[in-house]
């Protein structure tokens, strides 16, 4: 959650070209990690990635980070700075709370997701977004993002959620 929230700094503070360059560098590093290309000077980074990776992703370490960074990057490119900031918050907060609540309290399943996790996604995202945007926009972005996160689609939700969050924010702004 906190690592994703770090994207708020360059998206908000840096000039467009510098943010673009930073996204490209991070995505390149993500791709190298997923492909398991080892660079000796980055051994600390690889140790961190492998240490934090979920067991299901051991064959492609860093794949979810790649999807998340691609989703936020495309939201930044397609919908602009404000939408990208909303995308970051939606993914970082919503996904974290959906996982915590879904794993701990999830009883009612929808495919591989739980109703409890989806509700936690919606509520946490809504409450945090209300600090930055008006009530109506926070409600709509949270509602659509939680819905997409719960859908049993093949695309990784780390990619689709920031795109949907950014898109919804853009069209209602």
N, C-alpha and C positions, 0 to 999 in steps of 0.2 A: 504494500500500500504506500509506504513512505517513498520508496524508490520511484514509483510512478508519479507521485505528487511533486517530485523534483522537476518534472517537465514544466511545471507552472512558472518556474524562474526564467528559463530562456524564452518560453512562449510569450510571457508578459513583458519581460525587461529587455531582451536582446533585439537588435534589428533583424528584419526578416531573413536576410542573407546569412547571418550568423546562426540563427535558429535552424535554417535549412541545412547548413553545413553540419551542425551538431547532430541533427536527425540522421543525415546520411552516414556519418561516422558511426553512430550507435547502431544503426541498422546493419552496416557492414560488419561490425564486430559481432552482432547477433548472428548473422549468416555464417561467419567463420566459426562461431561456437557450435551452431547446429550441425555444420559440416565436419566438426571436430578437427579443424585446422589448428594446430598448436603453434603458438608463437611464444618463445621462451621468455620474453620480457613481460608477458601477461600471465605468468603462472599463478600469481595471487588471484587474479580475476577468475581464471578457470577453476581454481580451488573453491572460490566463493560460489560460483555458478553451480558446480557439482554438489557442493555442500548444502545448498538451499533447494536444489531441484527435487520435485516430487518423484516418487519411485516410478510412476507410470511414464515419465518422460526421460528416463535414463538413456534410452536409445537415441533420443534427440534432445540433449540438454540445451536449455535456453529457448526452446521452440515457442513457449507461451510468451516469453518476453519479446521475441521477434514479432509475434502476432500483435501484441499490445502496442509495441512501438510503431508498427506499420499502420495500425488503426488510428492512432493519435496523429501520426504524420499525415495520413491522407485527410483526416479531419482538418488539420491545420492548412493543408494545401487547398482543399476544396471549399471549405466553409469559413476560413479566416481565424484570426487570433482568438476572439471571444468564444467561438464554437469549440476551438481546440482546448481552451481552458475548461469549458464545461465537460468536454470529452474526458479529460484527465480526471476530473473529480468523479464523474460517473463511474469510470472504470475502477479507479483506485479505491474509492469508498464502497461502492455497490458490490463489486466482486469480492472484496475482503469480507464484508459483513454477510453476504450470501453464503460464502464458504464456511465461515465460523458457525453461523446459526444453522445452516443446512446440515453440516456434519454432526454438530452437537444435538440439535433438536429436531432435525428433519424426519418426520414420520410419514407424511402424505406425499408420495412420489408422483412426479410427472416425468416419465422417462427416467433419466439419470438425475434429475433435479428434484428438489422438494418445494412444496408450497411455502413452507416456513422460510426456506432460504430465499425464495423469490420475494416474499413479503419483506424480509430483512433488507434485501437489495433495494426495493422500492422505498421503504421508510428511511433508511440511512441516507440514501441519495437525496431524497426529498428534503430531509432536515438540513443537510449540509448545503445543498444548492440554495435553500431559502436565505442563507447568509449572504449570498452574492447576487442572486437574481430574484425577480418578483415571484410571488406565490404561484401564479398561473403557469409561468414558464417552468418553474421548478417542478410543479405537478405533472405537466405534460412530458417533460424530458424524463423524469423519473419513471412515469408510467410506461412510456414506450420502450425505454431502455430495459426495464425489468421484464417486460413482455418478451423482448428479443433475447434476453439472457436466458429465459426459460424455454425458448423454442428448441426442439430437438433437431437442429440443423447440423450439417456436416462442417460448416465453417466454424472456426474457433470463436467463442464469444469474446475473447480478448481483442479480436479484430472487429467483430460486428457491433459490439456495444459502444465503443467510442464513435464509430461512424454514425450509428443511429442517434446517439445523444447529440452529436454535433449537428447532424442534419435537422433533427427536430428543433433544436435551439435556433438554427439559422432560419428555418421557414416560419417560425412564430415570432421572430424578432423584428 
